[in-house]
Amino acid sequence: MEILTLIEKVKKQKTKFIVVTGGVCSSLGKGILVSAIGVLLKKSGYSVSVIKWDPYLNVDPGTMSPLVHGEVFVTDDGAETDLDLGHYERILDIRLTKESSVSSGQIYQEVLDGEREGKYLGKDIQMVPDVVNAIKRRLYNFSIKKDVDFVLVEIGGTIGDMEIGIFLEAVRQVKIDLGNQRLMLAHLSLVPYLKWAHEIKTKPTQHSIYSLRRMGLAPDALFLRTDYKTTDKIKNKLFVGCGINRDLIFDALTVKLIPEIFLDLDEQDVNFRIQKWFGIQKPKKAKLLEWKKLIKTMSSKKDIVNIALVAKYVGSNDPYISIINALMSAGNSNNVNVNIEVVEAEKLEKMTALSIKKFFAGVHGILVPGGFDSRGVEGKIVAARYARKNNLPYLGICLGMQIMIIEFARSILDLKTATSTEFNKKTRYPVIGLIEEQKSIDKKGGTMRLGVYKCSLLKDSKVGKIYGKSEIFERHRHRYEFNNFYKKQFEKKGMVFSGIYKKENLVEISEIKDHPFMIGTQFHPEYLSKFLKSHPLFKEFIKRAKEQI
Ligand code: GLN
């Protein structure tokens, strides 16, 4: 559709936009702020959706290292997206699709593909209007499709980054297209406390705002990212120095528990003031009771359950952020603190049986997460073997299920060299292999089984009881599958394939019959766990682990 037609359509809508940018440095928690604003609005009765604009040139984060970029989050429709979409879905209890994840790479690709297809009719193609229009078109189409009260947009990166420019220009133009009061620009910026000077400093934030001004923008609201409450003096300084409405300067305080942010922002009247800014005559109050209850639960839990997350990436939680959040929510549901020990799988490979026993001595449950390539695989197998032999709760996710299968094949079926063809193409016992139709695919990126698939559950199985349903829908991100050739052999020895994608007869869940909780899923249940509603599998896993205390 023509951009002018889109503008006219959006103008007629009720939808309002709030765009959040970050100032001074990264890791301020823009995603959490966006979610927090979303919670306040949603709990006031408004409908909300979210978009992430990522300035990087990758088309999607699917091919980026999890250590650099964190987890790849997958939506129902199979888009590989930024981990922030996980925060939005978990905290806001909403479902997003590929339209919520936009990168510079996608925008440039769209424009350049258009050029090759002759869409630009011989004209020269420019950043303004062509690239910026591509961004606006996506925003307006999103707005028309979702038709919600508020669309929240997070711009990744930090103001001043070169690649952010096209998105800021889009924001500037949207304000012109729709009118200034249809889009609020909220800037989250660091105000560091200097211990040696006993002072909170506003200068870096002032510079960040100057950078925005150079792009023709001024923040409508300012959130000061701070470890300590700021004073009126500080806020006045920013009001006078940067010309930001005094009523719309807030603290974004460092807190212990994420939900405390929602309450703190509400106490600062963020919700009311945002609504007023948009000209809403009778601003509504947010009903935050369930969040208040959750904070109470979270701060009164006493017991601790130790979970070993046997992983490839150690040093940052970001590669496993959804799993960590799912475990935490399950802890809340079970009224127990979850202490997660991220264990480097490779370390286990070199250990003796005795030191492995010592190592897992205080552990109440083992989780083997998803992963790609062979690094650490043998260590993960060691962990699975320990869990099986010692009746320790084990949850295997994606690769974690494949590991459980390989371990079982080697130890119980006596197929000593069994493995996945991902790790050894010529293995004699390929208990895990590529789906037939994908055998010819050698291009990385976008070739996986991605997104939601239906899974039928065996009624009397463990998962059948845990879910309490006969059909579930879960999200996937993998290439390899259980090899049905071995199915009978496994079943004879006590493996139950309790979840099947019937259409293609693919194993989705395996569980060991004579084990209290040894379950592997080919899908990723963590993607659907919510902050306030823990996922049934994680909930049961933590329940079983708690019994080990
Ligand atoms: N590497 C495995 C596969 O592609 C598992 C993927 C995953 O754990 N996400 O099937």
Boltz pocket constraint, residues with backbone or C-beta under 6 A from the ligand:
constraints:
  - pocket:
      binder: B
      contacts: [[A, 369], [A, 370], [A, 371], [A, 372], [A, 373], [A, 397], [A, 398], [A, 399], [A, 400], [A, 422], [A, 477], [A, 478], [A, 479], [A, 480], [A, 481]]
      max_distance: 6.0
